[in-house]
Amino acid sequence: MLDLDISEFFAEDGPLASALPGYKPRPSQVELAQAIGQAIQDRATLVAEAGTGIGKTWAYLVPAFIQGGKVLISTGTRTLQDQLFSRDLPRVRAALAAPVTAALLKGRGNYVCHYHLDRLQGDERALKSRSEIQQLRQIQVFAGISKSGDRSDLAQVPEDADIWQRVTSTRENCLGQECPRIRDCFVVKARRQAQEADVVVVNHALFMADLVLREEGVTDLLPEADTVIFDEAHQLPDTATRFLGSSVSTHQLLDFGRALEAAGLAYAREATKWSDVARHVETAARELRLVCAPLDRLPGRKATFDAIPNAEEFDAALAVLREAIDAATHALGSVAERHPDLVAAARSGAEIAVRLKRWATPGRDAGGAAFEDEGWGRDDQAPAPVAALADGLATPAAILEGAAAAGEWTGPAVRWVEHGQHHVRLHSAPLSVAQAFSKYRKPGQAWIMTSATLSVNGEFTHFTSQLGLERARTGKWESPFDYPQQALLFVPRGMPEPQSPQFLDRFVQTLLPLLQASPGGTLVLCTTLRAVDKVANLLADAFDDGGHDWPLLKQGEGTRRDLLDRFCKLTHPVLVGSASFWEGIDLPGDVLTLVAIDKLPFAPPDDPVIEARLRACRAQGGNPFSEYQLPEAAISLKQGAGRLIRTESDWGVLMVGDARLVEKPYGKRLWRGLPPFARTRELEEVLAFYRRRQA
C-alpha cells in the first residue's frame, strides 16, 4: 500500500476515506501533501501556509509515514503535542497500515523524578497544606504504576499545582549518572524510546532547548532525524528568542542559597561555614534588588542595560553578587564528590555564574542596549557549565574544569532588568535568531514548516528572514471554507482613537447589541492584560444594568484549559482574554458566534527586545514600522480572526474596534491578510446577518 502515489491516499476510495468516518477529499489538502512529499524527497526546506480547514496535519503525516525516514514533529504547545500523538497520528497510521513506531517526548519538567519524589516523601515538613499531602500520595501511586511518568496523565493533580516543581527535575538539579534512581528514570526511558522510534513528537520549546544544548556539546536530548516538521511554525521566532536568551532572578539566587546550605550541612559539614556562604549569596541578591528600586518609576518597571538610572550602584552590586556565587560554587565543587546533592548545587552555581557573566561583560563602556556578543571564553575566576554538566551528566570533577561553551548565540544582543513586586530578573536575548536557528539544519535534512499564518499579503519574507531561511520553498494553500457566506467583518464607525481614555468604554457599548443578537458564545480578545481587566469590569457593569445573566469569564480566574472547558458547557458565555487566547483555541459550531478584538495587535514599544530590533532596523536604513511592526501585527490579527471559523458549518461575526484597520493607509495590508469575510461598518447590517443566519 505504501507504494501508492500520495494523491491516491486522499482519494474518495483511498485508505483515508475507508478508515476515517466523514472523510471528504479536499484538493488543497492533496496539493499540500504533494508539496510536502516533494520537499522531503528533495531534502529541502518548505514553508507552507495552510488555511484553516485544509487538514494540514494529515497532509504532512501521510508523506512523513511514506517517505520521511526518521521524522521529528514539533508542535507549538504540549496540548497540541498530546493531541497529535494520541489522536491524529494513530488514526492516520492505522488508515495507512503504516509499519511505523512513534514516541512522545517532552521536557524533563513534565516527568515525575523518583529521586526528588523520594526526598519530598522524607521531608513532609516541606508540604504546605493538606491538599499537598493528598497530592503527594496521588503522585506516589502514579509513579509506581505509570509507564511514562508524564504528569499530564495524572488529571487529579492540576498541571499548575506547586508540588510539581518539587517532584520533577531541572537541568540544574538533575543528578544524571550519579542519581541512585537512574534505572527507573522516566526521562531516560522517554529519550531511549525516542531514539528507537520512527516518528517522534516534541514541542517547539524542547526543540529549542535541544538547539541550545547542542551548542554546548550535548547531543542526546533529541534523536537525529531525516525530516523535521514544525506545526504552528509561526511561533518559532518568539520561541527561539526566548530559548537563545537567558535570565536570572533573585528567586533563583535565594533558592540556590538555601540548596547549598542544606547540602553542605548534610554532607560536608566540616568543610566550610555553609551558613555564612549561603548568607553572602542571599545578602548580595537582596542588595541587588534594593539597588534596582528606582526602576519602579520607569514604564513597565524595567530598563535596558544602558538606561539603568543608578548604573554605578547596580554594577557594584552585581560584582559583589558574582563574587558570592563564584565563592559558593568553588566551595561546593571542592566537596562535590561526597554526594549527588552537592553536585546538583554546584551545577546550579555554575549555571548562574555564566548567566551573570553575560550581564557583567562587556561592560558599560562597550555599549549596553545592544552589544556584539562573540560568545564567552573561559574565565578561571567563574566556573562555566561544561557540555555534560549542562544536561545533568557531569562528574563532580568536571564542574570546576570550566569550558568555553557557555555562549548561547553570537551577534548583537540586548540586556535588560525587570523589577517585580518581590523579585528582580536580569534578561539577555539575541536581536536576531536567524543565524543560530538556520545553522541547526543539517545537510540532507528536510524541514517542513506549516501554519495558517506565515505570510503577509502572500509574501513570506518576514517569516523566512527571521529564521534565516532565505532559500526555502514557499507556498500558500487557501482554506476551503466559504468565508463571504459564513462570516462578517465589522469595523464600527465613530470609534475614538485607540489611545483615547474613552476607547474601551465605547468598544463595550458597541459590543453590547452584538452580544444580544449573537446566539452562541463570545470571545473578546484584548491586546493587553490591563484592557482585559477594564473590559471585563465594564461588561460586568453593563450586564447588571441590562439585567443579563450571561456568564462572564476572565483570563486569570482559572487556567486556560479550565476557562475553555467552562466556556463550552455554559449558555451564551463571554470570555475576555489576552495573548494566550489569540491562538490555539478550537471552539467549533454555535459554541462561538462572535469574536471581538479591541485594538490592532501592535507589539508594545516598551518591550526591550522589540525596541532594540526597531532601533537596529532604523540604524540600517530600514523602516521599522513597515518592515517589522506591521508584519507582526498582520500575523497576530490573522491568528485572532482565525478563532471564529473552524469548520465548514461554523458562522459568526468578527468585530474589530480599531478603525485604523480601514481608515489608515496601512490598514489595507492588514485586512487583506484576513480570510475573505464579507465586510461592513454598519451595525444594522450585522444585526441583519444574525437574524438571517438564525431564520
Salt bridges, closest charged atoms under 4 A:
ASP42 OD2 - ARG473 NH2 2.70
GLU49 OE2 - LYS476 NZ 3.70
GLU49 OE1 - LYS638 NZ 3.38
ASP82 OD1 - LYS106 NZ 2.86
ASP88 OD1 - ARG87 NE 3.28
ASP118 OD2 - ARG181 NH1 2.54
ASP123 OD1 - ARG125 NE 3.39
GLU132 OE2 - ARG166 NH2 2.56
ASP150 OD2 - LYS106 NZ 2.80
GLU159 OE1 - ARG78 NH2 3.82
GLU159 OE2 - ARG561 NH2 3.40
ASP162 OD2 - LYS128 NZ 2.86
ASP162 OD2 - ARG166 NH2 3.12
GLU172 OE2 - ARG355 NH2 3.19
ASP184 OD2 - ARG181 NE 2.85
ASP210 OD2 - ARG214 NE 2.78
GLU215 OE2 - LYS439 NZ 3.47
GLU216 OE1 - ARG171 NH2 3.57
GLU224 OE2 - ARG214 NH1 3.22
ASP231 OD1 - LYS56 NZ 2.48
GLU232 OE2 - LYS56 NZ 3.38
GLU232 OE1 - HIS234 ND1 3.69
ASP255 OD1 - ARG258 NH2 2.54
GLU270 OE2 - ARG338 NH1 2.51
ASP276 OD1 - ARG279 NH2 2.51
ASP296 OD1 - ARG301 NH2 2.81
ASP296 OD1 - HIS419 ND1 2.90
ASP315 OD1 - ARG364 NH2 2.73
ASP341 OD2 - ARG119 NH2 3.46
ASP341 OD1 - HIS339 ND1 3.96
GLU351 OE2 - ARG171 NH2 3.36
GLU351 OE1 - ARG355 NH2 3.85
ASP373 OD2 - ARG358 NH1 2.36
ASP379 OD2 - ARG322 NH2 3.82
ASP379 OD2 - LYS357 NZ 3.91
ASP380 OD1 - ARG378 NE 2.76
ASP391 OD1 - ARG108 NH2 3.28
ASP391 OD2 - ARG191 NH1 2.89
GLU408 OE1 - ARG358 NH2 2.78
GLU418 OE1 - HIS427 NE2 2.86
GLU478 OE2 - LYS476 NZ 3.94
ASP505 OD1 - LYS534 NZ 3.68
ASP533 OD1 - LYS554 NZ 3.02
ASP562 OD2 - ARG566 NH1 3.64
GLU583 OE1 - HIS234 NE2 2.76
ASP586 OD1 - ARG646 NE 2.73
GLU611 OE2 - ARG615 NH1 3.51
GLU632 OE2 - HIS462 NE2 2.65
GLU648 OE1 - LYS24 NZ 3.82
ASP658 OD2 - ARG660 NH2 2.62
GLU663 OE2 - ARG681 NH2 3.12
GLU682 OE2 - ARG493 NE 2.72
GLU684 OE2 - ARG691 NH2 2.77
